[in-house]
Amino acid sequence: MTSIAIVTGASSGIGAATARRLAAEGFHVLAAARRVERLDALVREITAAGGAATAVACDITSDESVAGLAAAADRLPHPVTLLVNNAGGARGMDPVASGSVADWQWMYEVNVLGTLRVTQAVLPLLDASGAGTVVVISSTAGLVVYEGGGGYTAAKHGQTALAETLRLELCGRPVRVIEIDPGMVRTDEFSLLRYGGDAEKAAAVYRGVPEPLVAEDVADCVAWCATRPQHVNIDRLVVRPLAQAAQHKVHRVE
């Protein structure tokens, strides 16, 4: 039976790759993001490949917009069985002593409160399906801190705490909670946003790294976790490229 997978932040990067992969797995994907023109192009691509997808404009920092997302999902003629909380991001690499409060607020709003809003709105639908799954795309930054990453690691630690708490609170109900923590992933926008559009600084993050992860690698992890038998819960999946042994240990070549 066809079921619905909601993917936030689906207009680019990991979100778009996840939408494509889940459609290929047989889900009807509800692709959510602010940039509707990109979503429309993604839906056309998925449909042309034989999949099923619907675009929904959604700003995860808005209660009203998120309520509209849940309502759109509820109107589709299939049960909602999967939510992928992918939308998020980083801003700045300033030390704590001089970090921008506005940047910290934005990162907490998008990564933590955005996940909270969407999960709260969609949880009744997942519960009603009898076989729901919540996936939280956090980061290895939610497990280990590093210099210059105070705001982002604080937000990702918060997102990890949300996922762990939710799993405890849903014990006994038919909803799994899965946390996926990628390390170094090269996408078109993540580092560019973090460095305020400075393409040179963004490129330097990956310079010399033989093969950083790409969005499709994370999408593969999402699909694998989500398609395990319902009694199997992958609590946490940490995924890094071979070149990254730890947050501070990255092999680079000249």
N, C-alpha and C positions, 0 to 999 in steps of 0.2 A: 504494500500500500504506500502510495506517495505521502510524504510528510514534508513539513516546512522547516527550513533552516534559516534563521535570521542572522545576518552578518552585518555588524556595524563597521563603519570606516571602510566601506566596500568600494570606494571610488578609486583607490590606488593601492599599490604595494601588497602587503600581506592580505588585506581585506579582499581585494579584487582577485588575487590568486586563490584564496579560500573559497570565494563564491564560485569560481570556475570549477574547482576541484569537487566541491560538494554537489554541484549540478551534475557533474560527470558520475558521481556516486548515486544519482537518482533522486536527490532532494529537489523540491521546488524551493529555490533560493529567493528569499526576500532581501534584496541588497539595499542597505540603508547608508546614507551619507548626506552631506550638505550639497555637494556638487552634482546636481541632477543630470546635467548634460553628460557627465562621465558615466553615471549610473545607466543612463539610457543606452549609451554605446556598449556598456558591459552586457546589458540584457540582450541587446541585438546579437552580440557575439555568442552568448550562451545559447540563445534560441537557434541561431544558425548552425550550431554544433549539435543540435538535437536535444538540448536541455530545456529546463523550465526555470524562469526567473521573473521577478517583479521588482521594479525600482520604487523606492519610497524615500522622499526627501525627509531627512531627520537630523536635527541638531541635538546631540545628546546632552547639551548643557541647558536645554529647555524642557521643563516638565510637560508643557503643552505639546511640544513636538514629539516627545517620547510617547505620550499617551496616544498620539495619532499613529505612531508606528505599531503599537500593540493592537489598536483598532483595525488597522489595515491587515495585520496578520490574522486577526480573528475573523475577518470577512472572507478569507480564502477558504475554499472547500476542502481543506486538509488539516489534520492535526499539526500543531506546532510542537516539534520534538527536540529541536536544537537551537540554542542561542549561542552565538560566538561573539563575545565582547572583545572586539578587536580595536575599536577606535581609541586613540591615545596619542601620545607624542611627548617630545622633550623640547625645552627652550633653554638655551644658555649653558655655559660651562664655567660660570663664575664661582669662586669660592664662597663658602657660607658667609664670610665676613662682609662681602660686597655683593651678594646675590640680589637679584631683582625680586622684590616681593610680588610684583605683578606676574613675573614668570612662574614663581612658585605657586601662586594662586591658580594660574591657568593650568599648570600641570596637575594639580590636585583636582581641579574641577573636571578636567577631561578624563584623566586616568581613573580616578577613584569615584567621584560623584557621578560621572557619566556611566560607569559600570553599575553603580548602585541604582541609578534611575531606570536604566533599561532592564536590569534584572528584576527589580520590583514590578515593573509594568508587565513583563512577559511571564513571570513565574506562575501566575494562575493558569495560563495556557499550557505551560509545560507540565504542570501538575495534572491538569485535566486530561492530558494525552495518555497518562499512565506509564509513560516511558520517556521522560524528558532528560535533557542534558544541557548543562550550562558550561561553556568553555570560557575561561578567562585568559586572554593573551596578556601575560605580565612580561617579565624580563628577568634575566639573571641579575639585573640591577635591583630587583625586588628581594634578592638573597644576599648580595654583597655590596658594600658601599665603595666609592672611590673618589679621589680628589676631583673637585670640579663638578661632581655629579650629585651634590646634596639635595637639590630640589627634585630631580628626577628619581633618585633612589628613594627619597622619602615617599614620593607618590607611588612608586612601584611596590615598596614595602607595604604601603597602605592597601594597595590592590591585592597583594598576596594575603594580607590579613583578612580582607573581605572574603576572599575565596575560601580560606580555611575555616572561618567562622560560619559561613553559609553552609558548608558541608556538614558541620556539626549540627546546625539548626535544622537541616533537612533530613537528618538520619531517621529512617523509617518511612520516608515519603519516596515516591517513584521518580526522583530527580537526582541525577549524578552531578557532581561538581568537579571539573577538570581544570587544572592550571597548567598552562604551557609557558615555559620560560626560555625564550630564545636568547642566545648570546649575540655575536656580531652578525647582523643581517644587512646586506647591501640592497637598499631600495632607492627609488628615485628621489624620495622626498624627506625621509626621516632626518638624516644628518643636515640636509639643506635647511630644514626648518630650525633645527637646533642651533645652527650657526647664523641664523638671521639672513639666509639667502647667500651667504659667502660660499661660492662653489669650490674655491680652492681649499678652504678649511674642511668642507664636507668631503671632498675627494681624498684629503690626507688621512682621514680615518681609516680608509681601506687600502691605502697605498702600500704595496709590497706584500699584502696578505694574499697567499696563493689562491685560495678559493673560499671567500667568505660565504656564509649562507645566503640564499636568495629567497624571495617571497614564496616560491613554489615549495621550498624545503619545509617551511613552517606550515603551509597549507597541507602538505602530505602528513605532517604530524597531527594536525587537526582532524583530518579525515580518518586516520588510523584510530585515534582515540575515540572518535564519535561513532565509529562503526563496530566497536567491540560489542559482544553480547551485553545486554543491559545490566546484567549482574556484575559486570567487570567495570570497576571505576579506576581509571588512571589518575590517581590523586595529583601527581605532579610529574611533568615531563620536562627535563632540562635538555636543551639541544644547542650545541655549539658547533662551529666548523672545526675540522681537525686541527687547523692552525691555531686555535684558541684553546689553550689548556685550562685557563682560568681567566678571571676578569682582568688581571694585570699581566697575564702571560700569553703573548701573541707572537707567533713566528712570522717574521717578514723577510722577504728576499729583496736584494738590490735590483 
